[in-house]
Amino acid sequence: MLHQLQKPLEQAKPSRRTFLKMSAGAVGGLILAAKLPNTAKAAAGSGEFAQPFVHIRPDNTVAVLSKHLDKGQGTANGLATLVADELDASHEQIVLELAPSNPQLYANSLFGVQGTGGSTAMPNAFMQYRQAGAAAKAMIVSAAAKEWGVPAGEITVSSGVVSHPSGKTATLGELAGLAAQEEVPADPALKTPDQWVYIGKSFPRKDVKNKTVGAPDTYTIDFKRDGMLTATVARSPRFGGTVKSFDASEAEKVPGVVEIFQIPSGVAVVAESTWPAIKARDLLEIEWDDSAAETRSSDAMMSELKDMTTKPGLTVREDGDVDAALEASANVMKIDYDFPFLAHGAMEPLDIVAEFDGEKAEFWFASQIQTLDHNVAATILGIPFENVQINTLWSGGSFGRRAQQDSHPVSEVSFLMKAMRDAGMEKRPIKIVWTREDDMTGGYYRPMSAHKIKVGLDDDGNVTAVKYNIAAKSIIKGSAFEPMLMADGVDHNMTEGASDTTYSFPVMNMEQAFQETPVPVLWWRSVGHTHTAYVMETMMDRIAKETGKDPVALRLELLKDDPRKTNVLKLAAEKAGWDTPLPEGRHRGVAVHKSFGSYVAEVAEISFREDGTVKVEKVTAAVDCGIPVNPDNIRAQVEGGIGYGLGAILRNQVTLTDGYVEETNFDTYESLRMSDMPEIEVHIVPSTESPTGIGEPGTPPIGPAVANAIAAARDEWITSLPFTKAGLV
Amino acid sequence: MSVTLTINGEKRTLDAASDTPLLWALRDELGMTGTKFGCGIASCGACTVHWDGIPSRSCQLQIGDLEGANITTIEGANGKAAEAVQAAWQELDVPQCGYCQSGQILAATALLSETPKPTDDDIDAAMDGNVCRCATYARIRKAIHVAADKMEG
């Protein structure tokens, strides 16, 4: 997602400064277990050990504060695994908490601001959280040594119990207050991998119990403040439209409606509870000004994109004279692809809770890029950065949807709170709730895109050249991230997974073109890889078919310089029995792809139902994401990533008719369901490499693996998604 | 209007407009937020409750029609099947974001109460109305089988 930030951070310092200036208050940098200056003394008195990432409490609970939003990907538990291991805490005593907005303490070291995305949580925090756990342990041991009058070296900690050979023992909680007064070690000793008790082994998710009993205050939508009001907002049904005029006379009559305001994003209905706010909104009569709105249909937009791929674009990769190489080729395969807009469809629609007293503002929601949200709130409310408090809550999914670069939910609620204040309303907290229709028709989609491929082959069936033109709306251009992520003018998010391929083609050139439209677009689980993996990996199978080669053998031949990709491909093929015959009616397809530093190969086994639709029976996956911190969560994320990607390629698309969104809810944007879910086997490559993310990498290979299986069965290549268009669903 | 019904074994009175969906009455009037809003059109199952033991979409039940009804929500899920399901869910780390899981658990509980040893086809039929965007379906299926074993043992 935001992983491309890493390079510009290293290469383009001026851009970084620009970005940080925009994110006033952000200092970036890696903060280990630095003492919180104002809280250290208080903590000593309270018997609590309170450091930025670890709170050890007198009741013997150890809270690990995740600086990253947990939207289901298991990050909070993953970071707790690191702390618990280095601290030698017990699994039972660990409590997961989400850190509030504080860029000084909680910046993502790959972004320079606090934010979650690009499967970066584990790679950026692996050492930081281990050091935090190790520092806490050193302080506990040091405190015990003083208390007991024994050498620190004789003290051991195991499963949360501190002991000395003399028989003295104490819990972490009992020593917390004393440990809080110890110096924070600058460079605490870390365990060696053979000493790990949880990392690479097992640390079951600590958030699961709450999520199986309907625990209160878990998600934003559940969060309530005393006297809280609830609002819905009628937003323009066409992207880019604004309110021309409105009549609220009928809406106002609904019992429970408190006030109705026009705000920049639309008309807000403020009510005592949710149902009146929903009901009254339907009674608003609004005339929209569509002079700046997108009024085209998605078909017309796709025609424009396809046309753009036939013209020279912005150079993304240029190995040499690709046109000459194609000209000299014995055979040139030409393939066009198109991909639709996709909604994220997280189970919890967007929502936010906030309150503002004219001087200070507090927010409670699943903020994914806290520093941006924090700034936007301060700017709109006209108060200093430090007068804004953002409390991060658990998210009922996101898949990228809560990582808005424009912080529109914060912006909207801030404008509403100003309007309420200007109207002289008494100060009351407010919650804005989005309905499913708001969420589905509200944009911030995975961009639709067109791709034009030309592959040159020589007489022996070797690839001579690849020319790749892509057109889409840029997620980055014009956003807060443009200075950092497009330092060279190129949107790498759009082409990742293709322009950086490790297939050794003699010449590969890639060009991109940007569509202009008011339809907002955003990172969607695995971003550019959602389309590039499909294109590259189905292209590989077409080359294999054209040249009479085995799809796995062809890939291995062209991946000579990529040992990790080679490994996962071989492992998945072996576990799936690639070289063994299939039962009657079954067909296989393979795909291998690297995204966000992690390598995933998937072999899909399919059959066809009597009506000709495709059923994905089984997926065998192999993954290399470096040191597997929590193997069961890696399996879970790959299972879920496969399901998320499969649902999208089978039948998901957001289409526009004259600018109006056609798919408004789960009845028309049909999710993957239980009966669609294949059996999934996930094999993890043992590794000592630094850990990389796993929230996204399971998603890209599934589409092409299934498409390749269909092609193996029927010689039918699906190049226009979703599969419903080909009558396969 | 005022409606009296039984929720999780307790008599409760709701004072709200008669067209208020049970979902919002539970969440906003009673503060029982375990029942989730997902779609509002009975397409996702996040708002599943039991009405006389039958899994029902609370976004489609208007409180005006519920005088005397017997409703069970996730907060009141108990008994052999519910406990086996919750234990299996925890054992297999089924939830990811967790938002749909109240509904999944109530759907699975109703399935196991009717069909103590469900086949995969039974599971497909009983669970297809419950969407999980994290796609935890493979684990849900496995957990239902584990829960069935627990109930037997």
Interface residues (C-beta under 8 A of the other chain):
Chain A: K71 G72 Q73 G74 P204 R205 D207 V208 K209 N210 K211 T212 V213 G214 A215 P216 D217 T218 Y219 I221 D222 K224 T230 P255 G256 S273 T274 W275 P276 I278 K279 G345 A346 M347 E348 P349 W394 S395 G396 G397 S398 F399 V433 T435 R436 E437 D632 N633 A636 Q637 E639 G640 G641 I642 G643 Y644 L646 G647 N665 F666 D667 S671 L672 R673 M674 S675 D676 M677 P678 E679 I680
Chain B: A16 A17 D19 T20 P21 W24 A25 R27 D28 E29 G31 M32 T33 G34 T35 K36 F37 G38 C39 G40 I41 S43 C44 A46 T73 I74 E75 A77 Q86 W89 Q90 D93 V94 P95 Q96 C97 G98 Y99 C100 Q101 S102 I105 I123 D124 M127 D128 N130 V131 C132 R133 C134 A135 T136 Y137 A138 R139 I140 R141
